[in-house]
Amino acid sequence: MRQVRSRLGSLDWQVLAAIACIVALGVASIYSATAHQAGRPSPLYLKQLAWIGIGLVVLIAVALVDYHALARRAYVAYAAIVVLLVVVLAIGRVGMGAQRWISLGVIDVQPSELAKLVLIVALARYCADKTVKGGLGPSQLGPPLLLALVPIVLILKQPDLGTGLSLLAISLAMILLVGIRYQSIILLSLAGLMIFPFAWNVFWNSLRGYQRDRLLTFVNPSSDPLGSGYHVIQSKIAVGSGGFWGKGFLGSTQSQLKFLPEGHTDFIFAVFAEEWGFVGVLVLFALYGFVLYWIMETAYKSKDRLGAFLAVGVASMVVFSLVVNIGMTLGIMPVVGVPLLLMSYGGSSTLTVFAALGLVLNVRLRRFMLFY
């Protein structure tokens, strides 16, 4: 018990305060985005608060268990998540044109979100065990690529393009940290050019009609302003109408008047930007920047390679979410259904990001030999 109290006392409360601020802004935006429903706010913000409470328990639990012990069980967890992704494709719940959830009665679980965390730990264990000079050679690239591709293919078949691309970004960041020999880059480039036509055909045919329309609309949103381009056009109007100071809490007319769909999930940044304006966005970016700096500092100061790989994997997950979600809100990235971490509504997403931040705390707490 004394050791647990000592570790809790060593937690970085400054970054926890920054995370709490982002989460609070997210809950306020969810409240505002759903305030027009049935004449009163939807209970979704209360559900999100419940997920955040569970997430805090998960964060502390993950932070207190030695990350080396977690890594030793990484491949077992990886096998379990692959089985769950297969189960989703077989008997998963269908919603909004996709088959992504396993229904557990009162709640639905989205294994593809949990797959991000499991893949980070599995790849970190593999990469940390490899001490190669000059980077990974062609024969050494196979295992990490296979670890990444199996869940990515299963997730794309749901279909969930955003999460699949997120796993790809995480994998590339961690593999690049190990290093790749120039022979591997040449072989990968040649192989990519040879299989690209076949892979693109398989990828394009695996997408649903609305996903193809979203990608095509990215080039020219005004080609279908009332259909596939509607979300992006309304989102850009919301962000622009926020001006310098914003319209204030509950003042988001694009959301309150039901012009902006999915304001509590994928387009929550547009709701926030309209209500808090340019100044509010700068504050939000500063909070995210501080959290990212803390994660990368943890990677730099980690006492071993495993800790560094875990932190870099989490950082790549956060960066991908920020860049793609805000990019698609502003119309400079295609709409691929990526939530804004710590702000968008969603149980599985909230638990995953809290567990990931708990993993970084775990590495940070053990960067000194004091705890061994």
Long-range contacts (C-beta under 8 A, 24 or more apart in sequence): 3-371, 4-64, 7-63, 7-64, 7-365, 7-371, 8-60, 10-365, 11-63, 11-361, 11-365, 12-294, 12-361, 12-364, 15-290, 15-291, 15-294, 18-287, 18-290, 18-291, 18-294, 19-291, 19-342, 19-357, 21-287, 22-284, 22-287, 22-288, 22-291, 22-342, 22-343, 23-52, 23-342, 23-343, 25-272, 25-284, 25-343, 26-268, 26-340, 26-342, 26-343, 26-344, 27-52, 28-249, 29-263, 29-264, 29-268, 29-271, 29-272, 29-275, 29-343, 30-264, 30-268, 30-345, 32-249, 32-250, 32-252, 32-255, 32-256, 32-271, 32-275, 33-252, 33-255, 33-260, 33-263, 33-264, 33-268, 33-271, 34-263, 34-264, 35-250, 35-256, 36-255, 36-256, 36-257, 36-258, 42-264, 44-264, 44-345, 45-345, 47-345, 47-347, 48-345, 48-350, 51-346, 51-347, 51-350, 51-351, 52-350, 52-354, 54-351, 55-350, 55-351, 55-353, 55-354, 55-355, 56-354, 58-351, 58-354, 58-355, 58-358, 59-354, 59-355, 59-357, 59-358, 59-361, 60-358, 61-358, 62-355, 62-358, 62-359, 62-361, 62-362, 63-358, 63-359, 63-361, 63-362, 63-365, 64-362, 65-362, 66-362, 66-366, 67-306, 67-307, 67-310, 67-359, 67-362, 67-363, 67-366, 68-306, 70-121, 70-359, 70-362, 71-121, 71-124, 71-125, 71-128, 71-306, 71-310, 72-125, 74-118, 74-121, 74-122, 74-124, 74-125, 75-122, 75-125, 77-118, 77-121, 77-122, 78-118, 78-119, 78-122, 78-147, 80-118, 81-111, 81-114, 81-115, 81-118, 81-151, 82-150, 82-151, 82-154, 84-111, 84-114, 85-111, 85-112, 85-115, 85-151, 85-154, 85-155, 86-154, 87-111, 88-112, 88-154, 88-158, 89-154, 89-157, 89-158, 92-158, 97-208, 97-210, 98-158, 98-159, 98-160, 98-208, 99-158, 100-158, 100-160, 107-347, 108-347, 109-347, 109-348, 110-346, 110-347, 110-348, 110-349, 111-348, 112-151, 112-155, 112-158, 112-160, 112-163, 113-163, 113-346, 113-348, 113-349, 113-351, 113-352, 114-348, 114-351, 114-352, 115-151, 115-155, 115-163, 115-167, 116-163, 116-166, 116-167, 116-170, 116-317, 116-352, 116-356, 117-352, 117-355, 117-356, 117-359, 119-147, 119-148, 119-151, 119-167, 119-170, 119-171, 119-313, 120-170, 120-174, 120-310, 120-313, 120-314, 120-317, 120-356, 120-359, 121-310, 121-313, 121-359, 122-147, 123-147, 123-148, 123-170, 123-171, 123-174, 123-175, 123-309, 123-313, 124-174, 124-306, 124-309, 124-310, 124-313, 125-306, 127-174, 127-175, 127-177, 127-178, 127-305, 127-309, 128-304, 128-305, 128-306, 128-309, 130-178, 132-178, 132-179, 134-179, 134-181, 135-178, 135-179, 135-180, 135-181, 135-184, 136-175, 136-178, 136-179, 136-180, 136-181, 136-184, 137-181, 137-183, 137-184, 138-181, 138-183, 138-184, 138-187, 141-175, 141-180, 141-184, 141-188, 144-171, 144-174, 144-175, 145-171, 145-175, 147-171, 156-203, 156-206, 157-206, 159-206, 159-207, 159-208, 159-211, 160-337, 161-207, 161-211, 161-336, 161-337, 162-324, 162-336, 162-337, 162-338, 163-337, 163-338, 165-320, 165-324, 165-336, 165-338, 166-317, 166-320, 166-321, 166-324, 166-338, 169-316, 169-317, 169-319, 169-320, 170-313, 170-316, 170-317, 170-320, 172-316, 173-312, 173-313, 173-315, 173-316, 174-309, 174-312, 174-313, 174-316, 177-308, 177-309, 177-312, 211-336, 214-334, 214-335, 214-336, 215-334, 217-335, 218-331, 218-333, 218-334, 218-335, 221-331, 230-261, 231-260, 231-261, 231-262, 231-267, 231-335, 232-328, 232-331, 232-335, 233-331, 234-259, 234-260, 234-261, 234-270, 235-260, 235-267, 235-270, 235-329, 235-330, 235-331, 236-270, 236-329, 236-330, 236-331, 238-267, 238-270, 238-271, 238-273, 238-274, 239-269, 239-270, 239-273, 239-274, 239-329, 239-330, 241-274, 242-273, 242-274, 242-275, 242-276, 242-277, 242-278, 242-280, 242-281, 243-277, 243-278, 244-277, 244-278, 244-279, 245-277, 245-278, 245-279, 246-273, 246-274, 246-275, 246-276, 246-277, 246-278, 246-279, 246-280, 247-274, 247-275, 247-277, 248-275, 249-275, 250-275, 251-275, 264-344, 264-345, 265-339, 265-344, 265-345, 265-346, 266-325, 266-328, 266-335, 266-337, 266-338, 266-339, 266-340, 266-344, 267-329, 268-339, 268-340, 268-343, 268-344, 268-345, 269-325, 269-326, 269-329, 269-340, 269-343, 270-329, 272-343, 273-329, 288-318, 288-322, 291-318, 291-357, 292-318, 292-319, 294-360, 295-360, 298-360, 298-363, 298-364, 298-367, 299-363, 301-364, 301-367, 302-363, 302-367, 303-366, 303-367, 303-368, 303-369, 307-363, 307-366, 307-367, 308-363, 310-359, 310-360, 310-362, 310-363, 311-359, 311-360, 311-363, 314-356, 314-357, 314-359, 314-360, 317-341, 317-353, 317-356, 318-353, 318-356
